[in-house]
Each structure stands twice: as C-alpha cells, then as structure tokens.
Amino acid sequence: MSASKYITLSSSIPMYNALLEHLENIIYVDYNNYSKEIVDAVKMGYEKLKLYYAKSDQSNIYPIATSKVFF
C-alpha cells in the first residue's frame, strides 16, 4: 500500500481484514508465544485498528467497495 500514490477503499478493506485477523491470532490463539507486554500492545493496536476500520462504514462508497457485483 505504501507504494501506491492513492489508496482506494476497495484495496484498503482487505488489508484491514488481514491485519485484524493477524492481530486476533496473536491475542486469542498464539498469546502463549509472546510476552504479556507484547500481547497488551497488540490488543491496543487491535482496538485502534478497529476504530479506523469502523470509519470506513461511514464512506459513501463503502457498499460499492465491498460489493462482489460488477456493473
């Protein structure tokens, strides 16, 4: 994404999903593999990422960006 000049909603939503899934795995599945400090930091990052992800719902083009139907 950093190499793109303009990030579109349709390309950022799958990235959010992948990041959230990865963080969820650390928090809920692999937490024994990390120190408590790391897991706590991941939880804070996860909550912040969910906050920004929720803001994408407010976009006027969200239904188009997440649609599997092409016109």
Secondary structure as UniProt FT lines:
FT   TURN            2..3
FT   HELIX           9..24
FT   HELIX           25..29
FT   HELIX           31..33
FT   HELIX           36..55
FT   HELIX           56..58
FT   TURN            60..61
FT   HELIX           62..65
//
